Amino acid sequence: MKANWLWLTVVSASLAACGGSDGTESTTSTTTTTSSSTESTTETTAETASTGETGTLQIALTDAEEDFLTYQVDVTGVTLTREDGTEVDVLPATTEVDFVQYQSLSELFLVASLPRGTYNSVLVYLDYTDADIVIQDEAGTSYAATALDTDGNVLTALEASIDLADSALTISPREVAGLTLDLDLSASNTILSYDPAEIEVSPLLMVTASQDETREHRARGSLVSVDTSVSTVTLNVRPMRKRSGDFGQSTITVTDDTGYELDTVEYSGSEGLAALALMAADASVIAYGSLDDSGVFTATSILAGASVDGTGEDQVKGVVTARTDNVITLSGAVVEADQRRSSFSSTMTITLGDSTVVTGVEEGDSTLADISVGQTVLVAGTLSTTDSTVMDASEGYVRLKLNTVTGSVVSTSPLAIDLTRVNSRDVSLFDFTGTSASTDTDADPLAYELQTSTLDVSNLAVGAWVSVSGYPTDFGAAVGDFDVTSINEVSLSTGSSSYSAHWSTSTLTTTPVTITDSALVLDTSEASERFRIHGVSKSVVDGLTVTNIVAAADSGHYAVHTSGVAASVYTSYSDFLVALAEALAGTEPVSKISVLGTYDQTATALTASTIVVRFGESSRGSSVGRGSSSDSSSDSGSSNGGRGNRR
């Protein structure tokens, strides 16, 4: 009989987006901290628990908060419990996960066969023993942070138990089920200070028994087969950089519009599928595309062979902050040395050459000139054996990725902006020397010229805030600074907003949150606040206030988390208000509120899609917030970690 399967995806909520509710009901999350690495102790497997029929589980990972440059921890176990008490351990091996790598992206984590039935809880094990967590301040300076629990102890391992309640997961014959585990980085972490660099961690996991079809999905693995007659590619799933372990199989659907990069050579359509069919079995494959609730993955692009991370070469991912001849400098680089654990480096120096292959913008037409300041790249080459911040890619390759710049319009003809951020990094980190044909015409961040081609930008006026996608123009080009693929005007009311307030419970004399008929009213007179509106300058946002919060709709993500008690997560705002009122009437004071939504300047209100209120978790307040100061001078090189190291 045909098996029934469940896709399991893991995501992390961020400023740009967080997991949607998809109509599910309330869930409950309990977090337990342990003093040593925790492994799953469940001995029951899908085979021993099976009652004769099985189904499938699929898991994925997604976007993250801009405060974090890397958030790498180990997922050591995922256990599902059926309503009859049967436990099924579905994760075959400890998996290293950097949640920051999943901005606006979900990764297929697992495809597992499960015994049929109804599953009402999930237990996830997170190990911080070898965590690599790097945070950045408003000036873009990066710091290696120490993760602490709510009692101020260095964190080692956590167990997060989620009760699925009325949104229980049902595995039925001949059907595919999906499950998304959403780690909300904003609600789960509080930056306590930059010097020393410390964060307080109290993980909040939200569970959705479906897939978010609006996100781009990624599936990694090794090639099993290609069927050109039905346009499908089957692979053994290998999430992140795993090279072994049974994470299940996935069959990917391709179309005539699917693009391919195979061994650094670009193809499209049927030509690419035919070339993929000639590749050796077990070739490394990455597919990008969409995943629907029926489990169908449709690929928009496929990478394979030498074009895939971790196929025999060292690789670095980052943003080009400077270029001199054929030497580029990357900022905020993730280093993936062959056969070794990935790491973070604040800067990398990479040498290119005439033999360096460049891909990623136009099929077969990319050159070294396309690598300019502000470009996001993945570089494959050889790391220096004496300096881990140096790479030789003269015989390697560079893949160019889409970029986002933000700023305010200073001229409409030509269209130019006062540049504030490049790929979420502060513009002060970038040296635009050499970007134009002469030093007199190098890119000027105060008047950064946008080449819009045929795009209609007649609605833009001087002073408008914009978020722009595209690619920097050729290094040394004579015209323009940035080739635009899309441009969106951002206002205070339309930009995605992220807000948090943290109160020190040991000195609290006010009532931080009050429920009224129309809103949650905040008293932030004793709070440390952090407020961001995507695409809008910090200098503008710092002058704004938030006094109340309203729900965008009755359906969303809302949570109440009291120290020592299970965190209750709701998709119904009315149910959330009942639980919040009960918690406010209790003995524990409010310690933190985190909100994602949009801002109304007139009402000084946030219209929220996500609200998390925490009670009595810590007597320590955050020293980081609006109006706080920190040393923003920058050190070069990379740190090996430790308490409060600047990166």
Secondary structure, 3 states (H helix, E strand, C coil): CCCCEEEEEEEEECCCCCCCCCCCCCEEEEEEEECCCCCCCCCCCHHHHCCCCEEEEEECCCCCCCCEEEEEEEEEEEEEEECCCCEEECCCCCEEEEHHHHCCEEEEEEEEEEECEEEEEEEEEEEEEEEEEEEECCCCCEEECEEECCCCCECCEEEEEEECHHHCEEECCCCEEEEEEEEEHHHHEEEEEECCEEEEECCCEEEECCCCCCCEEEEEEEEEEEECCCCEEEEEECCCCCCCCCCCEEEEECCCCCEEEECCEEEEHHHHHHHHHCCCCCCEEEEEEEECCCCCEEEEEEEEHHHCCCCCCEEEEEEEEEEECCEEEEEEEEEECCCCCCEEEEEEEEECCCCCEEECCCCCCCCHHHCCCCCEEEEEEEECCCCCCEEEEEEEEEEEECEEEEEEEEEECCEEEEEEEECCEEHHHCCCCCCECCHHHCCCHHHEEEECCCCCCCCCCCCCEEEEEEEECCCCECCCCEEEEEEEEECCCCCCEEEEEEECCCCCCCCCEEECCCCEEECCCCEEEEEEECCCCHHHHCCCCCCEEEECCCEEEEEEEECCCCEEEEEEHHHHHHHHHHHHCCCCCEEEEEEEEEEECCCCEEEEEEEEEEECCCCCCCCCCCCCCCCCCCCCCCCCCCCCEEC
